[in-house]
Amino acid sequence: MNEVMDIISTTLSGLWNDSGISALFADGGWKNLIMIGISFVFMYLAIAKDFEPLLLLPISFGMLLTNLPFAEMYHPELWELADGHVDYGRVLQECGLLDILYMGVKLQIYPPLIFLGIGCMTDFSPLIANPKSFLLGAAAQGGIFFTFVCAGLMGFTAAEAASIAIIGGADGPTAIYVSSKLLSGGGSISTGNIALAAYTYMALVPLIQPPLMRLLTTKKERAVKMKQLREVSKTEKIIFPIAVTVIISLLVPSAAPLVGMLMFGNLLKETGVASRLVDTAQNALMNIVTIFLGISVGATTQADKIINTSFAGVMLLGVIAFSLGTISGILFGKIMYVATKGKVNPLIGSAGVSAVPMAARISQKVGAETDPTNFLLMHTMDPNVAGVIGSAVAAGVLLSVIA
């Protein structure tokens, strides 16, 4: 009888020790519980509140999977190497499912493919009709470079500072592209930290931007009505992506993967001869890559990488970068307002951050609060799409300087 009871006791003890539940109640398990709780909150925001559900839902579920003890779906030790060089042979031998998907992030495959889909869905006609908006898109990247300096002064390495600063571009794929290229994984922050901060602030655009816009502009400036843009010919639409690819790739070669795929997608759309490819890039390919990107980035948000002071610094500098990008865009819009003798509404400068089309809609909304008959949306799309190009160029500049 005693022998039977010993066997039962040993068996139950073994089952308990091998279960993830026991790990949650062991030392450090509380961090996993917090991250699992955060994943539930993000799922709620995605499902019930419709906060960026196409990305937030995969990211939050990846966050859940990676913080379940003993699930063995993602192995940070395979990626967190001091010299930054990954042994992909070892990865294939010891990997879990999420390690396989994460290879697309580490090899910088997913972000350019996302840009391909964005290019297929973007109309650059407003920007072609009003090329001065390139200046607004460029000005709104000022927050990136200022934050790069601030992060360096706070003690982050150059690679970490650049990865944090690119959050100011309000472009998730660009932030992931830069951080996955620069961060070895063995430092104080990871690609998951950067991605989580970037998408958090992208979702909070409606809360962050309007107060800054009202603070920095007068009622008279917000009420400015801008003239209708000229019609753009099909020839111009076809030449534009080719010209932008050549010019930017020659000036900033490191930006070529992002800008090149963005413009390739736009060329497919504007020629009108590759409708099947456009449909695939806009829908099937974009959806597949979004799922893989979201869940694999979520896998990097392990408790030890998120619940620390370094991540608090990332979040603080991230909101500073995004806010400064908005401010610099508005201030340059005010300069254009003066230079054109009141023909440019400074509000459109806030759309220079690369949060398409949310930032453009916010500019339209704030303008309509002052004058309901003022329709700025077409004009806000100029700097908004310029901001997509601008953030990719800023990423290329940072990579050229550091990599």
C-alpha positions as CSV (number, residue, x, y, z in Angstrom):
1,M,0.0,0.0,0.0
2,N,2.8,2.4,0.9
3,E,4.6,1.6,-2.3
4,V,1.4,2.4,-4.3
5,M,1.0,5.6,-2.5
6,D,4.6,6.5,-3.1
7,I,4.2,5.9,-6.9
8,I,1.0,8.0,-7.0
9,S,2.7,10.8,-5.0
10,T,5.8,10.7,-7.2
11,T,3.7,10.7,-10.3
12,L,1.5,13.7,-9.2
13,S,4.6,15.5,-8.1
14,G,6.2,15.0,-11.4
15,L,3.1,16.1,-13.3
16,W,3.0,19.3,-11.2
17,N,6.7,20.1,-11.7
18,D,6.5,19.5,-15.4
19,S,3.4,21.7,-15.8
20,G,3.4,25.3,-16.7
21,I,1.2,26.1,-13.8
22,S,4.0,25.3,-11.3
23,A,6.4,27.6,-13.2
24,L,3.9,30.5,-12.9
25,F,4.1,30.2,-9.2
26,A,7.8,29.8,-9.0
27,D,10.4,32.6,-8.7
28,G,9.9,35.1,-11.5
29,G,6.6,33.5,-12.6
30,W,4.7,36.6,-11.6
31,K,6.3,38.4,-14.6
32,N,4.8,35.8,-17.0
33,L,1.4,36.3,-15.3
34,I,1.6,40.0,-15.9
35,M,2.5,39.6,-19.5
36,I,-0.3,37.1,-20.0
37,G,-2.7,39.6,-18.5
38,I,-1.4,42.3,-20.8
39,S,-2.0,40.0,-23.8
40,F,-5.6,39.6,-22.6
41,V,-6.0,43.4,-22.4
42,F,-4.6,43.8,-25.9
43,M,-6.9,41.1,-27.2
44,Y,-9.8,42.9,-25.6
45,L,-8.8,46.2,-27.2
46,A,-8.4,44.5,-30.6
47,I,-11.7,42.6,-30.5
48,A,-14.0,44.9,-28.4
49,K,-12.6,48.3,-29.2
50,D,-11.3,47.7,-32.7
51,F,-7.8,49.1,-31.9
52,E,-5.7,48.1,-34.9
53,P,-7.1,44.5,-34.8
54,L,-5.2,43.2,-37.9
55,L,-1.9,43.6,-36.1
56,L,-2.8,43.9,-32.4
57,L,-4.6,40.6,-32.3
58,P,-1.7,38.5,-33.8
59,I,0.8,40.4,-31.6
60,S,-1.2,39.8,-28.4
61,F,-1.7,36.1,-29.2
62,G,2.0,35.8,-29.9
63,M,2.6,37.5,-26.6
64,L,0.4,34.9,-24.9
65,L,2.1,32.0,-26.5
66,T,5.7,33.1,-25.7
67,N,4.9,33.7,-22.0
68,L,3.3,30.3,-21.4
69,P,5.9,28.4,-19.5
70,F,7.4,25.3,-21.2
71,A,5.4,25.9,-24.4
72,E,8.8,25.9,-26.2
73,M,7.5,27.8,-29.3
74,Y,10.1,30.5,-29.2
75,H,13.7,30.2,-28.0
76,P,15.4,33.6,-27.3
77,E,18.7,32.0,-26.7
78,L,18.9,31.1,-30.4
79,W,18.7,34.8,-31.3
80,E,20.2,36.7,-28.4
81,L,23.9,36.4,-29.3
82,A,26.5,38.9,-28.3
83,D,28.2,39.1,-31.7
84,G,24.8,39.5,-33.5
85,H,25.5,36.5,-35.8
86,V,22.7,33.9,-35.8
87,D,23.5,30.2,-36.4
88,Y,20.5,29.4,-38.7
89,G,21.6,25.7,-38.8
90,R,21.1,25.5,-35.1
91,V,17.9,27.4,-35.3
92,L,16.4,24.8,-37.7
93,Q,17.5,22.0,-35.5
94,E,16.3,23.4,-32.1
95,C,13.5,25.7,-33.2
96,G,9.9,26.0,-32.3
97,L,7.1,27.2,-34.5
98,L,7.5,30.8,-33.6
99,D,11.3,30.6,-34.2
100,I,10.5,29.6,-37.8
101,L,8.2,32.5,-38.3
102,Y,10.6,34.9,-36.6
103,M,13.2,34.2,-39.2
104,G,11.1,36.4,-41.6
105,V,11.6,39.3,-39.1
106,K,15.3,38.6,-38.4
107,L,16.1,38.3,-42.2
108,Q,14.2,41.6,-42.9
109,I,11.7,39.8,-45.2
110,Y,8.3,40.8,-43.7
111,P,8.6,44.7,-43.6
112,P,9.5,45.1,-47.3
113,L,6.6,42.8,-48.2
114,I,4.3,44.9,-46.1
115,F,5.6,48.0,-48.0
116,L,4.8,46.2,-51.3
117,G,1.1,45.9,-50.2
118,I,1.0,49.5,-49.0
119,G,2.3,50.6,-52.3
120,C,-0.4,48.8,-54.1
121,M,-3.0,50.6,-51.9
122,T,-1.5,54.1,-52.0
123,D,-2.5,56.9,-54.4
124,F,0.4,59.3,-54.8
125,S,-1.6,61.7,-56.9
126,P,-2.0,64.3,-54.2
127,L,1.8,64.3,-53.6
128,I,2.6,64.5,-57.3
129,A,0.2,67.4,-57.7
130,N,1.7,69.2,-54.7
131,P,5.4,68.2,-54.4
132,K,6.0,70.8,-51.7
133,S,4.4,68.3,-49.4
134,F,7.7,66.3,-49.5
135,L,9.0,69.1,-47.3
136,L,6.3,68.5,-44.7
137,G,6.9,64.7,-44.8
138,A,10.6,65.3,-44.3
139,A,10.1,67.9,-41.5
140,A,7.9,65.4,-39.6
141,Q,10.9,63.0,-39.3
142,G,12.7,65.6,-37.1
143,G,11.5,63.8,-34.0
144,I,13.5,60.7,-35.1
145,F,16.9,62.4,-35.2
146,F,16.3,64.5,-32.0
147,T,15.3,61.3,-30.1
148,F,18.3,59.5,-31.5
149,V,20.5,62.0,-29.7
150,C,18.4,61.9,-26.5
151,A,18.6,58.1,-26.4
152,G,22.3,58.3,-26.7
153,L,22.6,60.7,-23.8
154,M,20.4,58.4,-21.7
155,G,23.0,55.6,-22.1
156,F,21.6,53.5,-24.9
157,T,24.0,52.2,-27.5
158,A,23.9,53.7,-31.0
159,A,22.0,50.7,-32.3
160,E,19.5,50.9,-29.5
161,A,19.1,54.6,-29.9
162,A,18.4,54.3,-33.6
163,S,15.9,51.5,-33.0
164,I,14.1,53.7,-30.4
165,A,14.2,56.8,-32.5
166,I,12.6,55.3,-35.5
167,I,9.4,54.9,-33.5
168,G,8.9,58.6,-34.2
169,G,8.1,57.8,-37.8
170,A,4.9,56.1,-36.6
171,D,5.5,53.2,-39.0
172,G,5.5,49.7,-37.5
173,P,7.1,47.8,-40.4
174,T,9.9,50.4,-40.6
175,A,10.6,50.2,-36.9
176,I,10.7,46.4,-37.0
177,Y,13.0,46.6,-40.1
178,V,15.5,48.9,-38.4
179,S,15.5,47.2,-35.0
180,S,15.8,43.7,-36.4
181,K,18.8,44.8,-38.5
182,L,20.5,46.6,-35.7
183,L,19.7,44.7,-32.5
184,S,21.5,41.5,-31.8
185,G,19.0,40.5,-29.1
186,G,21.6,40.3,-26.4
187,G,21.2,43.9,-25.2
188,S,18.7,45.5,-22.9
189,I,16.0,45.9,-25.5
190,S,14.7,43.8,-28.3
191,T,12.7,44.1,-31.6
192,G,9.7,43.1,-29.6
193,N,10.2,46.2,-27.3
194,I,10.4,48.5,-30.3
195,A,7.4,46.9,-32.1
196,L,5.2,47.0,-29.0
197,A,6.0,50.7,-28.4
198,A,5.6,51.6,-32.1
199,Y,2.2,50.0,-32.5
200,T,1.0,51.3,-29.2
201,Y,1.7,54.9,-30.2
202,M,0.2,54.3,-33.7
203,A,-3.0,53.2,-32.0
204,L,-2.9,56.3,-29.8
205,V,-2.6,58.8,-32.7
206,P,-6.1,60.1,-32.0
207,L,-5.2,60.9,-28.4
208,I,-1.7,62.3,-28.9
209,Q,-2.0,64.5,-31.9
210,P,-5.1,66.7,-31.5
211,P,-3.9,68.5,-28.3
212,L,-0.6,69.3,-29.9
213,M,-2.4,70.6,-33.0
214,R,-4.7,72.9,-31.1
215,L,-1.8,74.1,-28.9
216,L,0.5,75.1,-31.8
217,T,-2.0,76.6,-34.2
218,T,-4.4,79.5,-34.0
219,K,-8.1,79.4,-34.9
220,K,-7.4,81.5,-37.9
221,E,-4.7,79.1,-39.2
222,R,-6.9,76.0,-38.6
223,A,-9.7,77.6,-40.6
224,V,-7.6,78.1,-43.8
225,K,-9.2,76.5,-46.8
226,M,-6.8,75.1,-49.4
227,K,-7.4,75.1,-53.2
228,Q,-8.3,72.1,-55.2
229,L,-5.3,70.1,-56.4
230,R,-4.7,69.7,-60.1
231,E,-5.5,66.4,-61.9
232,V,-2.5,64.1,-62.3
233,S,-2.0,62.3,-65.6
234,K,-1.4,58.5,-65.8
235,T,2.0,59.1,-67.3
236,E,3.0,61.1,-64.2
237,K,1.7,58.3,-61.9
238,I,3.8,55.7,-63.8
239,I,7.0,57.8,-63.9
240,F,6.8,58.8,-60.2
241,P,7.5,55.4,-58.5
242,I,10.4,54.7,-61.0
243,A,11.9,58.1,-60.4
244,V,11.6,58.0,-56.6
245,T,13.2,54.5,-56.5
246,V,16.2,55.6,-58.6
247,I,16.7,58.9,-56.8
248,I,16.4,57.6,-53.2
249,S,18.3,54.4,-53.8
250,L,21.2,56.4,-55.3
251,L,21.2,58.9,-52.4
252,V,20.4,56.5,-49.5
253,P,21.1,52.9,-50.7
254,S,20.1,51.5,-47.3
255,A,16.6,52.7,-47.9
256,A,16.3,50.8,-51.2
257,P,14.6,47.6,-49.8
258,L,11.7,49.6,-48.2
259,V,11.3,52.4,-50.8
260,G,11.9,50.0,-53.7
261,M,9.1,47.6,-52.6
262,L,6.8,50.5,-51.8
263,M,7.3,52.0,-55.3
264,F,7.2,48.6,-57.0
265,G,3.7,48.0,-55.5
266,N,2.6,51.4,-56.6
267,L,3.9,50.9,-60.1
268,L,1.9,47.6,-60.3
269,K,-1.2,49.5,-59.4
270,E,-0.7,52.6,-61.6
271,T,0.2,50.7,-64.8
272,G,-3.2,48.9,-64.8
273,V,-1.7,45.9,-66.5
274,A,-1.0,43.6,-63.5
275,S,-4.4,43.5,-61.7
276,R,-3.9,40.0,-60.5
277,L,-0.6,40.8,-58.9
278,V,-2.1,43.9,-57.3
279,D,-5.0,41.9,-55.9
280,T,-2.6,39.3,-54.5
281,A,-0.3,41.9,-52.9
282,Q,-3.2,43.9,-51.5
283,N,-5.1,41.0,-50.1
284,A,-3.6,37.4,-49.8
285,L,0.1,38.3,-49.5
286,M,-0.6,41.3,-47.2
287,N,-2.8,39.3,-44.9
288,I,-0.4,36.3,-44.7
289,V,2.6,38.5,-43.9
290,T,0.6,40.5,-41.4
291,I,-0.3,37.4,-39.5
292,F,3.3,36.1,-39.5
293,L,4.8,39.5,-38.6
294,G,2.3,40.1,-35.8
295,I,2.6,36.7,-34.1
296,S,6.4,36.5,-34.4
297,V,6.9,40.0,-33.1
298,G,4.6,39.2,-30.2
299,A,6.7,36.1,-29.5
300,T,9.7,38.4,-28.7
301,T,7.7,40.2,-25.9
302,Q,8.9,37.9,-23.2
303,A,8.5,39.0,-19.6
304,D,12.2,39.5,-18.9
305,K,12.5,41.8,-21.9
306,I,9.4,43.9,-21.2
307,I,9.2,44.2,-17.4
308,N,12.4,46.3,-16.8
309,T,13.6,49.8,-16.7
310,S,15.0,49.7,-20.2
311,F,11.5,49.2,-21.7
312,A,10.2,52.1,-19.6
313,G,12.9,54.2,-21.3
314,V,11.8,52.9,-24.7
315,M,8.2,53.9,-24.1
316,L,9.1,57.3,-22.8
317,L,11.4,58.1,-25.7
318,G,8.9,56.6,-28.1
319,V,6.2,59.1,-27.2
320,I,8.8,61.9,-27.2
321,A,9.8,60.9,-30.7
322,F,6.3,60.7,-32.0
323,S,5.2,64.0,-30.4
324,L,8.3,65.8,-31.7
325,G,7.6,64.4,-35.2
326,T,4.1,65.8,-35.0
327,I,5.3,69.2,-33.6
328,S,8.1,69.6,-36.2
329,G,5.5,68.9,-39.0
330,I,3.1,71.5,-37.7
331,L,5.8,74.1,-37.2
332,F,7.0,73.6,-40.7
333,G,3.4,73.9,-41.8
334,K,3.3,77.3,-40.1
335,I,6.4,78.3,-42.0
336,M,4.6,77.4,-45.2
337,Y,1.5,79.3,-44.0
338,V,3.6,82.4,-43.7
339,A,5.6,81.8,-46.9
340,T,2.4,81.3,-49.0
341,K,0.6,84.3,-47.3
342,G,-2.0,82.1,-45.6
343,K,-2.7,79.6,-48.4
344,V,-1.4,76.5,-46.5
345,N,-3.3,75.2,-43.4
346,P,-0.6,74.3,-40.8
347,L,-2.7,71.3,-39.6
348,I,-1.6,69.3,-42.6
349,G,1.9,69.2,-41.3
350,S,0.9,66.9,-38.5
351,A,0.0,64.3,-41.1
352,G,3.7,64.1,-42.1
353,V,4.2,61.2,-39.7
354,S,3.8,57.9,-41.4
355,A,0.6,56.7,-39.9
356,V,-1.5,56.2,-43.0
357,P,-4.3,57.2,-43.2
358,M,-5.0,57.8,-39.5
359,A,-2.9,60.9,-39.2
360,A,-4.5,62.4,-42.3
361,R,-8.0,61.8,-40.8
362,I,-7.0,63.4,-37.5
363,S,-5.8,66.6,-39.3
364,Q,-9.1,66.7,-41.2
365,K,-11.1,66.2,-38.0
366,V,-9.3,69.0,-36.1
367,G,-9.8,71.3,-39.1
368,A,-13.5,70.5,-39.3
369,E,-13.9,71.4,-35.6
370,T,-13.0,75.0,-36.5
371,D,-15.0,75.1,-39.7
372,P,-17.3,72.1,-40.7
373,T,-17.1,73.2,-44.3
374,N,-13.3,72.9,-44.4
375,F,-12.3,69.6,-46.2
376,L,-8.6,69.1,-45.7
377,L,-8.4,65.3,-46.3
378,M,-7.1,65.4,-49.8
379,H,-4.5,67.9,-48.8
380,T,-3.5,66.0,-45.6
381,M,-2.8,62.9,-47.7
382,D,0.0,64.8,-49.5
383,P,2.3,64.9,-46.4
384,N,0.9,61.6,-45.1
385,V,2.2,59.6,-48.1
386,A,5.3,61.7,-48.1
387,G,5.8,60.6,-44.5
388,V,5.8,57.0,-45.6
389,I,8.7,57.7,-48.0
390,G,10.3,60.0,-45.4
391,S,10.3,57.4,-42.6
392,A,11.9,54.8,-45.0
393,V,14.6,57.3,-45.9
394,A,15.2,58.2,-42.3
395,A,15.6,54.5,-41.6
396,G,18.1,54.2,-44.4
397,V,20.1,57.2,-43.0
398,L,20.2,55.6,-39.6
399,L,21.3,52.2,-41.0
400,S,24.0,53.9,-43.1
401,V,25.4,55.7,-40.1
402,I,25.3,52.8,-37.7
403,A,25.3,49.4,-39.5
